[in-house]
Amino acid sequence: MKTEVETVIIGAGIIGLATAFHLAREGREVMLIDPRGAGGGTSFGNACTLAPYAVTPVGHPDIISSLPGLLFSADSPLAMRWSALPQLLPWLMRFARECTPGRTRANAAHIATLLKGAVPEWQQLAADAGVAQLFHTKGCLYAYHQPDPTVLTGWPARLRAAHGTQLEVLNEAEVAKLEPQLPPMKGGGIYFPDAKHIDDPATLTQTLMSAVVKRGGVLHQASVTGIAPLDDGRVRVEGNGFSVTARKVVLSAGAWSKPLAQRIGDDFPLETERGYHLEFACETPLLNRPVSPIEFGFYLTPLTGRLRAAGTVELGGLVAPQNEKRLAYIEKRVRAVFPQLGPVASTWLGFRPSLPDSLPVIGPSSKHPSVIYAFGHGHIGMTLGAITGRLVKEMIVGGKNSDEAAAFSPRRFTS
């Protein structure tokens, strides 16, 4: 292992891999460091959907009004480990402040600026990296078992309209035409034609890693335990059995980014949304595209040889074990949609890195400009992977921040 490199990227999830590819394509020397290898974390277990329609921040007025019912219901897509409440309380208070109408509109506008270019950026990166065949443009469907008056009047609908989101409102028959194996959806649906999905996220991340290696990048599978700025402007990154010095360090460790940023002197209100998935063997696809039975709070995505049910939110940090009640919640509702499915083939728990305003942190540290942050993408990390990688590359290669990244500056929390 080299002891001096041009750029170290901490975290080999989709954000780190996209950043590494952009840099390696420019001929830059890149080393990725991740204890789980390439794509071994949240980038492996998500809903596999590029969602250019996802302009709605997690916090908005409709959510804050329904939060007590969601948290205290045993039949809810949202759960909390109450033992973690003291740790979560500061984050929850900041989250509540982001749910005002004004903050909601501002946050949605910032998210929309990234989403506008997210899919085109992926199309370019996928073509250059040789992974275009893994992406399918069949749209995404929100399906409603019962009529819901908020579908066209609630905050998500208003924000999508304000930002020109491409969508089609469908009746029950039109939903059935798109997805004939779904049970009757009496509330109709919303179809987002511009959405894409990936048929195997593990293949995507491994192929991206191979593309980086082909261009001279390397992966070191290890945990980073320390980051230390040096007097000459470089940064030392350390872990068990290694120490490497870099001109630039990109911190894209997802939900694990907070303690590493604290070593630089930056403290972010980053918390974890614990997300789950179940997979069922499914040789013949039951769906043509990702479908979210919206009342259930998860996505059903057809993957190669299997069906994945991914989603829901559990607030409870990084340490607690897998919650079997969350898995049972998802399984029960999947079988309500597709009772013919066989036994659960696999389960998974992952950690979404979430900030109170639903905006990622993208930009240089306020304490040490040689450290660039790229984390906190919440539910849309896969969607924003390519565009985030390009923005970080421009910060490193061009030496300046673009107007596109201004709203996501770390200084909104640290200055």
Contacts in CASP RR format, 6 or more apart in sequence:
PFRMAT RR
TARGET T0000
AUTHOR 0000-0000-0000
METHOD contacts of the structure
MODEL  1
MKTEVETVIIGAGIIGLATAFHLAREGREVMLIDPRGAGGGTSFGNACTL
APYAVTPVGHPDIISSLPGLLFSADSPLAMRWSALPQLLPWLMRFARECT
PGRTRANAAHIATLLKGAVPEWQQLAADAGVAQLFHTKGCLYAYHQPDPT
VLTGWPARLRAAHGTQLEVLNEAEVAKLEPQLPPMKGGGIYFPDAKHIDD
PATLTQTLMSAVVKRGGVLHQASVTGIAPLDDGRVRVEGNGFSVTARKVV
LSAGAWSKPLAQRIGDDFPLETERGYHLEFACETPLLNRPVSPIEFGFYL
TPLTGRLRAAGTVELGGLVAPQNEKRLAYIEKRVRAVFPQLGPVASTWLG
FRPSLPDSLPVIGPSSKHPSVIYAFGHGHIGMTLGAITGRLVKEMIVGGK
NSDEAAAFSPRRFTS
1 220 0 8 1.000
1 242 0 8 1.000
1 244 0 8 1.000
2 31 0 8 1.000
2 218 0 8 1.000
2 244 0 8 1.000
3 243 0 8 1.000
3 244 0 8 1.000
3 245 0 8 1.000
4 244 0 8 1.000
4 245 0 8 1.000
4 246 0 8 1.000
5 29 0 8 1.000
5 30 0 8 1.000
5 31 0 8 1.000
5 244 0 8 1.000
5 245 0 8 1.000
5 246 0 8 1.000
6 28 0 8 1.000
6 29 0 8 1.000
6 30 0 8 1.000
6 246 0 8 1.000
6 247 0 8 1.000
6 248 0 8 1.000
7 23 0 8 1.000
7 28 0 8 1.000
7 29 0 8 1.000
7 30 0 8 1.000
7 31 0 8 1.000
7 246 0 8 1.000
7 247 0 8 1.000
7 248 0 8 1.000
7 249 0 8 1.000
7 250 0 8 1.000
7 396 0 8 1.000
8 31 0 8 1.000
8 32 0 8 1.000
8 33 0 8 1.000
8 235 0 8 1.000
8 237 0 8 1.000
8 244 0 8 1.000
8 246 0 8 1.000
8 248 0 8 1.000
8 249 0 8 1.000
8 250 0 8 1.000
9 16 0 8 1.000
9 19 0 8 1.000
9 20 0 8 1.000
9 30 0 8 1.000
9 31 0 8 1.000
9 32 0 8 1.000
9 33 0 8 1.000
9 249 0 8 1.000
9 250 0 8 1.000
9 252 0 8 1.000
10 33 0 8 1.000
10 34 0 8 1.000
10 224 0 8 1.000
10 227 0 8 1.000
10 237 0 8 1.000
10 249 0 8 1.000
10 250 0 8 1.000
10 251 0 8 1.000
10 252 0 8 1.000
10 253 0 8 1.000
10 260 0 8 1.000
11 32 0 8 1.000
11 33 0 8 1.000
11 34 0 8 1.000
11 252 0 8 1.000
11 253 0 8 1.000
11 254 0 8 1.000
12 20 0 8 1.000
12 32 0 8 1.000
12 33 0 8 1.000
12 34 0 8 1.000
12 36 0 8 1.000
12 37 0 8 1.000
12 38 0 8 1.000
12 39 0 8 1.000
12 40 0 8 1.000
12 205 0 8 1.000
12 209 0 8 1.000
12 219 0 8 1.000
13 34 0 8 1.000
13 38 0 8 1.000
13 39 0 8 1.000
13 40 0 8 1.000
13 41 0 8 1.000
13 42 0 8 1.000
13 43 0 8 1.000
13 205 0 8 1.000
13 252 0 8 1.000
13 254 0 8 1.000
14 39 0 8 1.000
14 43 0 8 1.000
14 204 0 8 1.000
14 205 0 8 1.000
14 208 0 8 1.000
14 381 0 8 1.000
14 382 0 8 1.000
14 385 0 8 1.000
15 252 0 8 1.000
15 254 0 8 1.000
15 374 0 8 1.000
15 375 0 8 1.000
15 377 0 8 1.000
15 381 0 8 1.000
15 384 0 8 1.000
15 385 0 8 1.000
15 388 0 8 1.000
15 389 0 8 1.000
16 32 0 8 1.000
16 250 0 8 1.000
16 252 0 8 1.000
16 374 0 8 1.000
16 389 0 8 1.000
17 32 0 8 1.000
17 38 0 8 1.000
17 39 0 8 1.000
17 43 0 8 1.000
17 205 0 8 1.000
17 208 0 8 1.000
17 209 0 8 1.000
17 212 0 8 1.000
18 125 0 8 1.000
18 208 0 8 1.000
18 385 0 8 1.000
18 386 0 8 1.000
18 388 0 8 1.000
18 389 0 8 1.000
18 390 0 8 1.000
19 250 0 8 1.000
19 252 0 8 1.000
19 374 0 8 1.000
19 388 0 8 1.000
19 389 0 8 1.000
19 392 0 8 1.000
19 393 0 8 1.000
20 30 0 8 1.000
20 32 0 8 1.000
20 212 0 8 1.000
20 217 0 8 1.000
21 125 0 8 1.000
21 128 0 8 1.000
21 129 0 8 1.000
21 208 0 8 1.000
21 211 0 8 1.000
21 212 0 8 1.000
21 215 0 8 1.000
21 389 0 8 1.000
22 125 0 8 1.000
22 389 0 8 1.000
22 390 0 8 1.000
22 392 0 8 1.000
22 393 0 8 1.000
23 30 0 8 1.000
23 393 0 8 1.000
23 396 0 8 1.000
23 397 0 8 1.000
24 30 0 8 1.000
24 211 0 8 1.000
24 212 0 8 1.000
24 215 0 8 1.000
24 216 0 8 1.000
24 217 0 8 1.000
25 128 0 8 1.000
25 215 0 8 1.000
26 393 0 8 1.000
26 397 0 8 1.000
27 215 0 8 1.000
28 396 0 8 1.000
28 397 0 8 1.000
29 216 0 8 1.000
29 217 0 8 1.000
30 212 0 8 1.000
30 216 0 8 1.000
30 217 0 8 1.000
30 218 0 8 1.000
31 217 0 8 1.000
31 218 0 8 1.000
31 219 0 8 1.000
31 220 0 8 1.000
31 244 0 8 1.000
31 246 0 8 1.000
32 38 0 8 1.000
32 209 0 8 1.000
32 212 0 8 1.000
32 217 0 8 1.000
32 218 0 8 1.000
32 219 0 8 1.000
32 220 0 8 1.000
33 219 0 8 1.000
33 220 0 8 1.000
33 221 0 8 1.000
33 222 0 8 1.000
33 224 0 8 1.000
33 237 0 8 1.000
33 244 0 8 1.000
34 40 0 8 1.000
34 219 0 8 1.000
34 221 0 8 1.000
34 222 0 8 1.000
34 253 0 8 1.000
35 221 0 8 1.000
35 222 0 8 1.000
35 223 0 8 1.000
36 221 0 8 1.000
37 219 0 8 1.000
37 221 0 8 1.000
38 205 0 8 1.000
38 206 0 8 1.000
38 208 0 8 1.000
38 209 0 8 1.000
38 219 0 8 1.000
39 201 0 8 1.000
39 202 0 8 1.000
39 205 0 8 1.000
39 206 0 8 1.000
39 209 0 8 1.000
40 202 0 8 1.000
40 205 0 8 1.000
41 350 0 8 1.000
41 351 0 8 1.000
42 254 0 8 1.000
42 255 0 8 1.000
42 350 0 8 1.000
42 351 0 8 1.000
42 352 0 8 1.000
42 353 0 8 1.000
42 381 0 8 1.000
43 201 0 8 1.000
43 205 0 8 1.000
43 381 0 8 1.000
43 382 0 8 1.000
44 201 0 8 1.000
44 202 0 8 1.000
44 205 0 8 1.000
44 348 0 8 1.000
45 201 0 8 1.000
45 277 0 8 1.000
45 308 0 8 1.000
45 310 0 8 1.000
45 348 0 8 1.000
45 350 0 8 1.000
46 201 0 8 1.000
46 277 0 8 1.000
46 310 0 8 1.000
46 381 0 8 1.000
46 382 0 8 1.000
47 277 0 8 1.000
47 290 0 8 1.000
47 298 0 8 1.000
47 299 0 8 1.000
47 301 0 8 1.000
47 308 0 8 1.000
47 310 0 8 1.000
47 311 0 8 1.000
48 197 0 8 1.000
48 198 0 8 1.000
48 199 0 8 1.000
48 201 0 8 1.000
48 290 0 8 1.000
48 301 0 8 1.000
48 303 0 8 1.000
48 308 0 8 1.000
48 310 0 8 1.000
48 382 0 8 1.000
49 140 0 8 1.000
49 195 0 8 1.000
49 196 0 8 1.000
49 197 0 8 1.000
49 198 0 8 1.000
49 290 0 8 1.000
49 299 0 8 1.000
49 301 0 8 1.000
49 382 0 8 1.000
49 383 0 8 1.000
50 118 0 8 1.000
50 119 0 8 1.000
50 122 0 8 1.000
50 135 0 8 1.000
50 195 0 8 1.000
50 196 0 8 1.000
50 197 0 8 1.000
50 198 0 8 1.000
50 382 0 8 1.000
50 383 0 8 1.000
51 115 0 8 1.000
51 140 0 8 1.000
51 192 0 8 1.000
51 195 0 8 1.000
51 380 0 8 1.000
51 383 0 8 1.000
52 115 0 8 1.000
52 116 0 8 1.000
52 117 0 8 1.000
52 118 0 8 1.000
52 119 0 8 1.000
52 165 0 8 1.000
52 166 0 8 1.000
52 192 0 8 1.000
52 194 0 8 1.000
52 195 0 8 1.000
52 383 0 8 1.000
53 115 0 8 1.000
53 140 0 8 1.000
53 160 0 8 1.000
53 165 0 8 1.000
53 166 0 8 1.000
53 167 0 8 1.000
53 192 0 8 1.000
53 194 0 8 1.000
53 195 0 8 1.000
54 111 0 8 1.000
54 115 0 8 1.000
54 379 0 8 1.000
54 380 0 8 1.000
54 383 0 8 1.000
55 108 0 8 1.000
55 111 0 8 1.000
55 112 0 8 1.000
55 115 0 8 1.000
55 159 0 8 1.000
55 160 0 8 1.000
55 163 0 8 1.000
55 165 0 8 1.000
56 108 0 8 1.000
56 111 0 8 1.000
56 155 0 8 1.000
56 156 0 8 1.000
56 159 0 8 1.000
56 160 0 8 1.000
57 98 0 8 1.000
57 104 0 8 1.000
57 107 0 8 1.000
57 108 0 8 1.000
57 111 0 8 1.000
57 357 0 8 1.000
57 358 0 8 1.000
57 359 0 8 1.000
58 95 0 8 1.000
58 354 0 8 1.000
58 358 0 8 1.000
58 378 0 8 1.000
58 379 0 8 1.000
59 95 0 8 1.000
59 98 0 8 1.000
59 99 0 8 1.000
59 104 0 8 1.000
59 107 0 8 1.000
59 358 0 8 1.000
60 99 0 8 1.000
60 104 0 8 1.000
60 108 0 8 1.000
60 155 0 8 1.000
60 156 0 8 1.000
60 159 0 8 1.000
61 99 0 8 1.000
61 100 0 8 1.000
61 101 0 8 1.000
61 104 0 8 1.000
61 155 0 8 1.000
62 150 0 8 1.000
62 154 0 8 1.000
62 155 0 8 1.000
62 156 0 8 1.000
63 99 0 8 1.000
64 96 0 8 1.000
64 99 0 8 1.000
67 78 0 8 1.000
69 76 0 8 1.000
70 76 0 8 1.000
70 77 0 8 1.000
70 78 0 8 1.000
71 78 0 8 1.000
71 79 0 8 1.000
71 80 0 8 1.000
75 329 0 8 1.000
77 296 0 8 1.000
77 297 0 8 1.000
77 298 0 8 1.000
77 311 0 8 1.000
77 312 0 8 1.000
77 313 0 8 1.000
77 329 0 8 1.000
78 312 0 8 1.000
78 313 0 8 1.000
78 314 0 8 1.000
78 315 0 8 1.000
79 312 0 8 1.000
79 313 0 8 1.000
79 314 0 8 1.000
79 315 0 8 1.000
79 323 0 8 1.000
79 325 0 8 1.000
79 326 0 8 1.000
80 88 0 8 1.000
80 314 0 8 1.000
80 315 0 8 1.000
80 316 0 8 1.000
81 314 0 8 1.000
81 315 0 8 1.000
81 316 0 8 1.000
81 317 0 8 1.000
81 320 0 8 1.000
81 323 0 8 1.000
83 320 0 8 1.000
84 315 0 8 1.000
84 316 0 8 1.000
84 317 0 8 1.000
84 320 0 8 1.000
87 316 0 8 1.000
87 317 0 8 1.000
88 271 0 8 1.000
88 315 0 8 1.000
88 316 0 8 1.000
88 317 0 8 1.000
90 269 0 8 1.000
91 269 0 8 1.000
91 271 0 8 1.000
91 356 0 8 1.000
94 269 0 8 1.000
94 356 0 8 1.000
95 356 0 8 1.000
97 103 0 8 1.000
97 356 0 8 1.000
98 104 0 8 1.000
98 107 0 8 1.000
98 356 0 8 1.000
98 357 0 8 1.000
98 358 0 8 1.000
103 357 0 8 1.000
104 155 0 8 1.000
104 159 0 8 1.000
105 159 0 8 1.000
105 162 0 8 1.000
107 357 0 8 1.000
107 358 0 8 1.000
107 359 0 8 1.000
108 159 0 8 1.000
108 162 0 8 1.000
108 163 0 8 1.000
109 163 0 8 1.000
110 359 0 8 1.000
110 407 0 8 1.000
110 408 0 8 1.000
111 358 0 8 1.000
111 359 0 8 1.000
111 380 0 8 1.000
112 163 0 8 1.000
113 404 0 8 1.000
113 407 0 8 1.000
114 384 0 8 1.000
114 387 0 8 1.000
114 388 0 8 1.000
114 404 0 8 1.000
114 408 0 8 1.000
115 380 0 8 1.000
115 383 0 8 1.000
115 384 0 8 1.000
117 387 0 8 1.000
118 383 0 8 1.000
118 384 0 8 1.000
118 385 0 8 1.000
118 386 0 8 1.000
118 387 0 8 1.000
119 194 0 8 1.000
119 196 0 8 1.000
119 383 0 8 1.000
121 385 0 8 1.000
121 386 0 8 1.000
121 387 0 8 1.000
121 390 0 8 1.000
122 135 0 8 1.000
122 196 0 8 1.000
122 385 0 8 1.000
122 386 0 8 1.000
122 387 0 8 1.000
123 132 0 8 1.000
123 135 0 8 1.000
124 386 0 8 1.000
125 386 0 8 1.000
125 390 0 8 1.000
126 132 0 8 1.000
126 134 0 8 1.000
126 135 0 8 1.000
126 386 0 8 1.000
129 207 0 8 1.000
129 208 0 8 1.000
129 211 0 8 1.000
130 207 0 8 1.000
130 211 0 8 1.000
131 204 0 8 1.000
131 207 0 8 1.000
131 208 0 8 1.000
131 211 0 8 1.000
134 198 0 8 1.000
134 199 0 8 1.000
134 200 0 8 1.000
134 203 0 8 1.000
134 204 0 8 1.000
134 207 0 8 1.000
135 196 0 8 1.000
135 197 0 8 1.000
135 198 0 8 1.000
136 196 0 8 1.000
136 197 0 8 1.000
136 198 0 8 1.000
136 199 0 8 1.000
136 289 0 8 1.000
137 194 0 8 1.000
137 195 0 8 1.000
137 196 0 8 1.000
138 195 0 8 1.000
138 196 0 8 1.000
138 197 0 8 1.000
138 288 0 8 1.000
138 289 0 8 1.000
139 191 0 8 1.000
139 192 0 8 1.000
139 193 0 8 1.000
139 194 0 8 1.000
139 195 0 8 1.000
139 196 0 8 1.000
139 197 0 8 1.000
139 289 0 8 1.000
139 290 0 8 1.000
140 191 0 8 1.000
140 192 0 8 1.000
140 195 0 8 1.000
140 197 0 8 1.000
140 289 0 8 1.000
140 290 0 8 1.000
140 291 0 8 1.000
140 292 0 8 1.000
141 170 0 8 1.000
141 175 0 8 1.000
141 178 0 8 1.000
141 179 0 8 1.000
141 189 0 8 1.000
141 190 0 8 1.000
141 191 0 8 1.000
141 192 0 8 1.000
141 289 0 8 1.000
141 290 0 8 1.000
141 291 0 8 1.000
141 292 0 8 1.000
142 189 0 8 1.000
142 190 0 8 1.000
142 191 0 8 1.000
142 192 0 8 1.000
142 291 0 8 1.000
142 292 0 8 1.000
142 294 0 8 1.000
143 175 0 8 1.000
143 179 0 8 1.000
143 182 0 8 1.000
143 185 0 8 1.000
143 188 0 8 1.000
143 189 0 8 1.000
143 291 0 8 1.000
143 292 0 8 1.000
143 293 0 8 1.000
143 294 0 8 1.000
144 151 0 8 1.000
144 185 0 8 1.000
144 186 0 8 1.000
144 187 0 8 1.000
144 188 0 8 1.000
144 189 0 8 1.000
144 293 0 8 1.000
144 294 0 8 1.000
144 295 0 8 1.000
145 183 0 8 1.000
145 185 0 8 1.000
145 186 0 8 1.000
145 187 0 8 1.000
145 293 0 8 1.000
145 295 0 8 1.000
146 186 0 8 1.000
146 187 0 8 1.000
146 295 0 8 1.000
147 186 0 8 1.000
147 187 0 8 1.000
147 188 0 8 1.000
148 187 0 8 1.000
148 294 0 8 1.000
150 157 0 8 1.000
151 157 0 8 1.000
151 169 0 8 1.000
151 187 0 8 1.000
151 189 0 8 1.000
151 190 0 8 1.000
152 169 0 8 1.000
160 167 0 8 1.000
165 192 0 8 1.000
166 192 0 8 1.000
166 193 0 8 1.000
166 194 0 8 1.000
167 190 0 8 1.000
167 191 0 8 1.000
167 192 0 8 1.000
167 193 0 8 1.000
168 190 0 8 1.000
168 191 0 8 1.000
168 193 0 8 1.000
169 189 0 8 1.000
169 190 0 8 1.000
170 178 0 8 1.000
170 188 0 8 1.000
170 189 0 8 1.000
170 190 0 8 1.000
170 191 0 8 1.000
171 187 0 8 1.000
171 188 0 8 1.000
171 189 0 8 1.000
172 184 0 8 1.000
172 185 0 8 1.000
172 186 0 8 1.000
172 187 0 8 1.000
172 188 0 8 1.000
174 188 0 8 1.000
174 189 0 8 1.000
175 182 0 8 1.000
175 185 0 8 1.000
175 188 0 8 1.000
175 189 0 8 1.000
176 182 0 8 1.000
176 184 0 8 1.000
176 185 0 8 1.000
178 191 0 8 1.000
178 288 0 8 1.000
178 289 0 8 1.000
179 287 0 8 1.000
179 288 0 8 1.000
179 289 0 8 1.000
179 291 0 8 1.000
181 286 0 8 1.000
181 287 0 8 1.000
181 338 0 8 1.000
182 287 0 8 1.000
182 291 0 8 1.000
182 337 0 8 1.000
183 336 0 8 1.000
183 337 0 8 1.000
195 289 0 8 1.000
195 290 0 8 1.000
197 289 0 8 1.000
197 290 0 8 1.000
197 301 0 8 1.000
197 302 0 8 1.000
198 204 0 8 1.000
198 382 0 8 1.000
199 302 0 8 1.000
199 303 0 8 1.000
199 304 0 8 1.000
200 303 0 8 1.000
200 304 0 8 1.000
201 382 0 8 1.000
203 304 0 8 1.000
209 219 0 8 1.000
212 219 0 8 1.000
213 219 0 8 1.000
220 242 0 8 1.000
222 239 0 8 1.000
222 240 0 8 1.000
222 241 0 8 1.000
222 242 0 8 1.000
223 239 0 8 1.000
223 240 0 8 1.000
224 237 0 8 1.000
224 238 0 8 1.000
224 239 0 8 1.000
224 253 0 8 1.000
224 260 0 8 1.000
225 238 0 8 1.000
225 239 0 8 1.000
225 240 0 8 1.000
226 237 0 8 1.000
226 238 0 8 1.000
226 239 0 8 1.000
226 260 0 8 1.000
226 263 0 8 1.000
227 235 0 8 1.000
227 236 0 8 1.000
227 237 0 8 1.000
227 238 0 8 1.000
227 249 0 8 1.000
227 251 0 8 1.000
227 260 0 8 1.000
227 263 0 8 1.000
227 264 0 8 1.000
227 371 0 8 1.000
228 235 0 8 1.000
228 236 0 8 1.000
228 238 0 8 1.000
228 263 0 8 1.000
229 235 0 8 1.000
229 264 0 8 1.000
229 367 0 8 1.000
229 368 0 8 1.000
229 370 0 8 1.000
229 371 0 8 1.000
230 236 0 8 1.000
230 245 0 8 1.000
233 247 0 8 1.000
233 368 0 8 1.000
233 370 0 8 1.000
234 245 0 8 1.000
234 246 0 8 1.000
234 247 0 8 1.000
234 370 0 8 1.000
235 245 0 8 1.000
235 246 0 8 1.000
235 247 0 8 1.000
235 248 0 8 1.000
235 249 0 8 1.000
235 368 0 8 1.000
235 370 0 8 1.000
235 371 0 8 1.000
236 243 0 8 1.000
236 244 0 8 1.000
236 245 0 8 1.000
236 246 0 8 1.000
237 243 0 8 1.000
237 244 0 8 1.000
237 245 0 8 1.000
237 246 0 8 1.000
237 249 0 8 1.000
238 244 0 8 1.000
246 370 0 8 1.000
247 370 0 8 1.000
248 370 0 8 1.000
248 371 0 8 1.000
248 372 0 8 1.000
248 396 0 8 1.000
249 370 0 8 1.000
249 371 0 8 1.000
249 372 0 8 1.000
250 371 0 8 1.000
250 372 0 8 1.000
250 373 0 8 1.000
250 374 0 8 1.000
250 392 0 8 1.000
250 396 0 8 1.000
251 257 0 8 1.000
251 260 0 8 1.000
251 261 0 8 1.000
251 371 0 8 1.000
251 372 0 8 1.000
251 373 0 8 1.000
251 374 0 8 1.000
251 375 0 8 1.000
252 373 0 8 1.000
252 374 0 8 1.000
252 375 0 8 1.000
252 392 0 8 1.000
253 260 0 8 1.000
253 375 0 8 1.000
254 351 0 8 1.000
254 353 0 8 1.000
254 375 0 8 1.000
254 376 0 8 1.000
254 377 0 8 1.000
255 270 0 8 1.000
255 272 0 8 1.000
255 318 0 8 1.000
255 351 0 8 1.000
255 352 0 8 1.000
255 353 0 8 1.000
256 318 0 8 1.000
257 268 0 8 1.000
257 270 0 8 1.000
257 353 0 8 1.000
257 373 0 8 1.000
257 375 0 8 1.000
257 376 0 8 1.000
258 267 0 8 1.000
258 268 0 8 1.000
258 270 0 8 1.000
261 267 0 8 1.000
261 268 0 8 1.000
261 365 0 8 1.000
261 373 0 8 1.000
264 365 0 8 1.000
264 367 0 8 1.000
264 368 0 8 1.000
264 371 0 8 1.000
265 365 0 8 1.000
265 367 0 8 1.000
266 365 0 8 1.000
266 366 0 8 1.000
266 367 0 8 1.000
266 373 0 8 1.000
266 410 0 8 1.000
266 413 0 8 1.000
266 414 0 8 1.000
267 413 0 8 1.000
267 414 0 8 1.000
268 355 0 8 1.000
268 361 0 8 1.000
268 410 0 8 1.000
268 413 0 8 1.000
268 414 0 8 1.000
269 355 0 8 1.000
269 356 0 8 1.000
269 413 0 8 1.000
270 353 0 8 1.000
270 354 0 8 1.000
270 355 0 8 1.000
270 375 0 8 1.000
270 376 0 8 1.000
271 315 0 8 1.000
271 317 0 8 1.000
271 354 0 8 1.000
271 355 0 8 1.000
272 315 0 8 1.000
272 316 0 8 1.000
272 317 0 8 1.000
272 318 0 8 1.000
272 351 0 8 1.000
272 352 0 8 1.000
272 353 0 8 1.000
272 354 0 8 1.000
273 313 0 8 1.000
273 314 0 8 1.000
273 315 0 8 1.000
273 351 0 8 1.000
273 352 0 8 1.000
273 354 0 8 1.000
273 378 0 8 1.000
273 379 0 8 1.000
274 313 0 8 1.000
274 314 0 8 1.000
274 315 0 8 1.000
274 316 0 8 1.000
274 317 0 8 1.000
274 320 0 8 1.000
274 323 0 8 1.000
274 326 0 8 1.000
274 349 0 8 1.000
274 350 0 8 1.000
274 351 0 8 1.000
274 352 0 8 1.000
275 310 0 8 1.000
275 311 0 8 1.000
275 312 0 8 1.000
275 313 0 8 1.000
275 314 0 8 1.000
275 326 0 8 1.000
275 349 0 8 1.000
275 350 0 8 1.000
275 351 0 8 1.000
275 352 0 8 1.000
276 310 0 8 1.000
276 311 0 8 1.000
276 312 0 8 1.000
276 314 0 8 1.000
276 322 0 8 1.000
276 323 0 8 1.000
276 326 0 8 1.000
276 327 0 8 1.000
276 330 0 8 1.000
276 347 0 8 1.000
276 348 0 8 1.000
276 349 0 8 1.000
276 350 0 8 1.000
277 308 0 8 1.000
277 309 0 8 1.000
277 310 0 8 1.000
277 311 0 8 1.000
277 330 0 8 1.000
277 347 0 8 1.000
277 348 0 8 1.000
278 308 0 8 1.000
278 309 0 8 1.000
278 327 0 8 1.000
278 330 0 8 1.000
278 331 0 8 1.000
278 334 0 8 1.000
278 344 0 8 1.000
278 346 0 8 1.000
278 347 0 8 1.000
278 348 0 8 1.000
279 303 0 8 1.000
279 306 0 8 1.000
279 307 0 8 1.000
279 308 0 8 1.000
279 309 0 8 1.000
279 344 0 8 1.000
279 345 0 8 1.000
279 346 0 8 1.000
279 347 0 8 1.000
279 348 0 8 1.000
280 306 0 8 1.000
280 307 0 8 1.000
280 309 0 8 1.000
280 334 0 8 1.000
280 338 0 8 1.000
280 341 0 8 1.000
280 342 0 8 1.000
280 343 0 8 1.000
280 344 0 8 1.000
280 345 0 8 1.000
281 305 0 8 1.000
281 306 0 8 1.000
281 342 0 8 1.000
281 345 0 8 1.000
282 302 0 8 1.000
282 305 0 8 1.000
282 306 0 8 1.000
282 307 0 8 1.000
282 341 0 8 1.000
283 305 0 8 1.000
285 302 0 8 1.000
285 305 0 8 1.000
285 307 0 8 1.000
286 302 0 8 1.000
286 307 0 8 1.000
286 338 0 8 1.000
287 300 0 8 1.000
287 301 0 8 1.000
287 302 0 8 1.000
287 307 0 8 1.000
288 302 0 8 1.000
289 302 0 8 1.000
290 299 0 8 1.000
290 300 0 8 1.000
290 301 0 8 1.000
290 302 0 8 1.000
291 299 0 8 1.000
291 300 0 8 1.000
291 301 0 8 1.000
292 298 0 8 1.000
292 299 0 8 1.000
292 300 0 8 1.000
293 300 0 8 1.000
293 333 0 8 1.000
293 337 0 8 1.000
296 330 0 8 1.000
296 333 0 8 1.000
297 311 0 8 1.000
297 312 0 8 1.000
298 309 0 8 1.000
298 310 0 8 1.000
298 311 0 8 1.000
298 312 0 8 1.000
298 330 0 8 1.000
298 333 0 8 1.000
299 308 0 8 1.000
299 309 0 8 1.000
299 310 0 8 1.000
299 311 0 8 1.000
300 307 0 8 1.000
300 308 0 8 1.000
300 309 0 8 1.000
300 334 0 8 1.000
300 337 0 8 1.000
301 307 0 8 1.000
301 308 0 8 1.000
301 310 0 8 1.000
306 345 0 8 1.000
307 334 0 8 1.000
307 338 0 8 1.000
307 341 0 8 1.000
309 330 0 8 1.000
309 331 0 8 1.000
309 333 0 8 1.000
309 334 0 8 1.000
311 330 0 8 1.000
312 326 0 8 1.000
312 329 0 8 1.000
312 330 0 8 1.000
313 352 0 8 1.000
314 323 0 8 1.000
314 326 0 8 1.000
317 351 0 8 1.000
318 351 0 8 1.000
322 347 0 8 1.000
322 349 0 8 1.000
323 349 0 8 1.000
327 344 0 8 1.000
327 347 0 8 1.000
331 344 0 8 1.000
334 341 0 8 1.000
335 341 0 8 1.000
352 378 0 8 1.000
352 379 0 8 1.000
353 375 0 8 1.000
353 376 0 8 1.000
353 377 0 8 1.000
353 378 0 8 1.000
354 376 0 8 1.000
354 378 0 8 1.000
355 361 0 8 1.000
355 376 0 8 1.000
355 378 0 8 1.000
358 378 0 8 1.000
359 407 0 8 1.000
359 408 0 8 1.000
360 374 0 8 1.000
360 375 0 8 1.000
360 376 0 8 1.000
360 377 0 8 1.000
360 378 0 8 1.000
360 381 0 8 1.000
360 384 0 8 1.000
360 388 0 8 1.000
360 408 0 8 1.000
361 373 0 8 1.000
361 374 0 8 1.000
361 375 0 8 1.000
361 376 0 8 1.000
361 408 0 8 1.000
361 409 0 8 1.000
361 410 0 8 1.000
361 413 0 8 1.000
362 373 0 8 1.000
362 374 0 8 1.000
362 388 0 8 1.000
362 391 0 8 1.000
362 392 0 8 1.000
362 405 0 8 1.000
362 408 0 8 1.000
362 409 0 8 1.000
363 372 0 8 1.000
363 373 0 8 1.000
363 374 0 8 1.000
363 391 0 8 1.000
363 392 0 8 1.000
363 395 0 8 1.000
363 401 0 8 1.000
363 405 0 8 1.000
363 408 0 8 1.000
363 409 0 8 1.000
363 410 0 8 1.000
364 370 0 8 1.000
364 371 0 8 1.000
364 372 0 8 1.000
364 373 0 8 1.000
364 395 0 8 1.000
364 401 0 8 1.000
364 410 0 8 1.000
365 371 0 8 1.000
365 372 0 8 1.000
365 373 0 8 1.000
365 410 0 8 1.000
365 414 0 8 1.000
366 410 0 8 1.000
366 411 0 8 1.000
366 414 0 8 1.000
366 415 0 8 1.000
367 414 0 8 1.000
372 392 0 8 1.000
372 395 0 8 1.000
372 396 0 8 1.000
373 410 0 8 1.000
374 388 0 8 1.000
374 389 0 8 1.000
374 392 0 8 1.000
377 384 0 8 1.000
377 385 0 8 1.000
377 388 0 8 1.000
381 388 0 8 1.000
391 402 0 8 1.000
391 404 0 8 1.000
391 405 0 8 1.000
394 400 0 8 1.000
394 402 0 8 1.000
395 401 0 8 1.000
395 402 0 8 1.000
395 405 0 8 1.000
401 409 0 8 1.000
END
